[in-house]
Every structure is written in C-alpha cells, then in structure tokens.
Amino acid sequence: MTAVSNTYPTAALREADAAHHIHPFSDTKALNEEGSRIITHAQGVWLTDSDGNRILDGMAGLWCVQVGHGRTEIADAVHAQMSELSYYNTFFKTTHPPAVALAERLAKLAPPHLNRVFFCSSGSEANDTVFRMVRHYWDQMGKPDKKVIIGRWNGYHGSTLAGASLGGMKAMHAQGGLPVPGVHHIDQPYWFGEGHDMSPEAFGLKMARELERAIDELGEDTVGAFIAEPVQGAGGVIIPPDSYWPEVKRILNERDILFVADEVICGFGRLGEWFGSQFYGLEPDLMPIAKGLTSGYLPMGGVLVSDRVCEGLIGKGGDFNHGYTYSGHPACAAAALANLDIIESEGLVERVKTDIGPYLQERWLGLGDHPLVGEARMTGLMGALELVPSKADLHRPFKDAGVPGLLCRDISFEKGMVMRAVRDSMIISPPLVLTHEEADHLVATALATLDETHRILKRDGWLD
Ligand SMILES: *Cc1c(COP(=O)(O)O)cnc(C)c1O
C-alpha cells in the first residue's frame, strides 16, 4: 500500500507545504509564516493531526462527511470498481453500470418530479451546469431573452466563474471583476443580522417579496431562474424565518421562471430529510448536489433535473453542448452508491430528524445563554452561534468584525474541536453519525471555547 502518510516530521511537511502549496480561501503568505495544521488520520468524527492531537470534526470536513471518516465499505467499493472499470466516459453513446445505478438511485430518492441527473465532479461544476442549462432551456423554449439568474447576497454557489457569480459573496466578486453579466442579487433572509427591527415573520415576508420586486424590475421576460440554498451554509447557517419559503413558493408559482434549489449542503440528510427541498416543501426545477453525495470520499456532483425542464432540454432533440471528462466517473459513482448504502442502512436521515438532531439542537440552543452569544440557532445538524460584544444591545456587531470569530475558531482548535468562523458566527455541521456522547463533548468543548474567548476579549477591552 502506498498511502501518503506522515512519514516526515511535522516541521518538514510544513516547510514543503509553505514552499509549494497555494491554499484555497487563505492568506497563503500569512499561513506560510504560521505553518499549516497537518491532518494525518481520521476515523468516525475524529481527526488526528501530525502531532497526535485528536480533534472532533464539527464541520464534517467541509459540510460533506455525512457517514463519518474511515468507512472501509466505501474504500472497498471504490477498489472493486477501479479493479473492474477504473474509467470510461459517458459522452459518445456510452454509459457504464455505476453511472446508471447511481442515476436511478438518485431519481428514487429525490422528489417525484425529478427523474434525471447530469453528473459532474463538484458543487461548483454543478452550478456552472445550472447556468448553462437555464439558458439552453429558455433558448429551446423560444424565449432566449430569459437569461438573467437571480441569486442572493451572501449565498454560496461555488468558486468557478459561474458559481462565484451566482453566489453573493462580495469578497469573491471583488477579485476578478465578478459577477459575470446576467446575474442579479437580492437580499437574504438573515433576521439576526439584518432584520431585527421587525418580527422574524414580517422580515421573512419582506425578504421573499424582494424576489417579486426584482422580477418586476428586471421584467419577467428577461429572468430565467432564481437560485437559493434552502438554508444558507457558507453564508453563516442562515435559517430563514418560517414565513420565507411559503411566500417565495407563492411568487414562483405566479411567475414563469425556473427555481434552482442548491442542495450541495442541505442534501443527503443534513436537515433530517433526504433533501432540503423536502424539508421546506419546495419544488425545484433544478437541484445541484455534491458534498454529502459521496461523503467527500471522492469528488462528485450533479444536477437533478425536473420532468418539465427535461421536456425542454431533451424533448425537442439536438445536442446539449456541455459535459465533463469525469461526468459520472465510475469510481466516484461507486463511492456515492456505497455512501448511500450506509446512509440508508444506518437510517441516518431519520436519525437526524428524530434522534441526534433534536438531541444536539436542545443542547446547542442552551449555549445562547452564554454572555458572548447573541443567538444560538440550529436546524437538522447545522448550527451557528452569533458572538456579540453586549447582551444588552444584542444585534450590535463587534467594531472590528471578524476578529473575535477567528480568535474563537483558533481557541476551538486548541481545545480539540473544529468550528468554523463566518464573520463572528461560529458554525458547526457535524457528521450525521455523531453519537450522543460525542454531541455532549461537542457542546462542552464549545462552552469551554466560549469561556476562554470571553476571557480574552474582556481582558483586551472588546466587551461592554
Ligand atoms: C460547497 C458548495 C458549493 C460548491 O461546491 P464545491 O464542491 O466546493 O465546488 C456550491 N453550493 C453550495 C451550497 C455549497 O455549500
């Protein structure tokens, strides 16, 4: 076996990493001076670094490791598939058993009106595919002017040109002149940060009606689609008020535009249903998926396509001039199938809904009592803690926004748990196999992390 393991001392690995490796979403210069943390092993919800520290993976890698780390069932399935057919394409009138089996399986799991899938290798590629499908669909329907896709500020749809453009991350747009033409952004349903002068209910309605307003302003005959995550993930686990999705549904029902539910995080059990669309009763025309599809064991994504869109895309005949060398890759499809086997046989989706979800939610929401926390929120197995300088003035952010969050993230790591900082929100999205004991440990570590962060912020004059 030739796994690249920790055969070098930590210092040597850090040095080589600093010399040759450009990290995603990082200040690589600063990181090179500090040195990367080197993860060498992982099992279940636990990571091990090159110094032998055990760290609870509160983020399931990057929102993706639903079944936990180190599942040999998936490794074995990939090994068997690679031994039989390691690669072939699906372009030229060919297919292969794993791609067929996975497409059929996904159609069974998805809402009933979604019966076909286009495969790719990531969530970003899925959203590039969405971009091209929406335009091609409307061309085929004889409405080529319906090109604009409406996204939301602070939404995340990936890092390629189309993905970053559809997303509403201003820091990403600022580099490279994004968004590309034909994308329009509306406000997000982020009540704690932007809506607290209204009730959550009223704010949810108002934000939903932003969509209606944008369609009217742009003209319905120029708008092709609206794209949104059921719950915003990378934007900070933003759970919309209960009034939001029903009102968006009303608006979409009255308008002739496509709805794209980006399920890259919410899919595969994260919210206690197979897809976030089922959780909120949404009926998307297109559903990009990735992450939990393979639990991150191999890269794979896809776009599930509704019968209605298929009629326009496929029904009239003619090529769709789009595809990836690795569309439907057999080894990745085998990993996905083995992953779905685990999710099904261990009842992980149901477990999030009725067992570990409610168990962790109750304890996580209790952290809202901490003096540093303005709001604790969680749905399914994704949660956030809003750090604030004063409980008396709950919605006032820190002056130097983002700094306390990073401090808290570093302290969490030191205490043996991965939480992610988004602005000054602390985020978790643990593997769906988290046990009750591990959930208790997670909450206890979060509490100890908050205490230590509070102590330092107080000492340094950050708090009221
Ligand atoms: C992560 C993510 C993407 C991008 O997926 P990649 O595999 O990183 O390209 C797209 N949409 C959402 C909602 C995501 O969370």
PDBQT file of the ligand as one rigid body, heavy atoms in Angstrom, charges set to zero:
ROOT
HETATM    1  C1  LIG A 501     -19.685  23.945  -1.251  1.00  0.00    +0.000 C 
HETATM    2  C2  LIG A 501     -20.833  24.488  -2.012  1.00  0.00    +0.000 A 
HETATM    3  C3  LIG A 501     -20.800  24.624  -3.400  1.00  0.00    +0.000 A 
HETATM    4  C4  LIG A 501     -19.541  24.373  -4.185  1.00  0.00    +0.000 C 
HETATM    5  O1  LIG A 501     -19.155  23.048  -4.123  1.00  0.00    +0.000 OA
HETATM    6  P1  LIG A 501     -17.617  22.663  -4.482  1.00  0.00    +0.000 P 
HETATM    7  O2  LIG A 501     -17.668  21.170  -4.453  1.00  0.00    +0.000 OA
HETATM    8  O3  LIG A 501     -16.764  23.272  -3.431  1.00  0.00    +0.000 OA
HETATM    9  O4  LIG A 501     -17.333  23.195  -5.821  1.00  0.00    +0.000 OA
HETATM   10  C5  LIG A 501     -21.937  25.021  -4.041  1.00  0.00    +0.000 A 
HETATM   11  N1  LIG A 501     -23.058  25.296  -3.364  1.00  0.00    +0.000 NA
HETATM   12  C6  LIG A 501     -23.140  25.195  -2.034  1.00  0.00    +0.000 A 
HETATM   13  C7  LIG A 501     -24.420  25.480  -1.349  1.00  0.00    +0.000 C 
HETATM   14  C8  LIG A 501     -22.025  24.811  -1.307  1.00  0.00    +0.000 A 
HETATM   15  O5  LIG A 501     -22.068  24.750   0.021  1.00  0.00    +0.000 OA
ENDROOT
TORSDOF 0
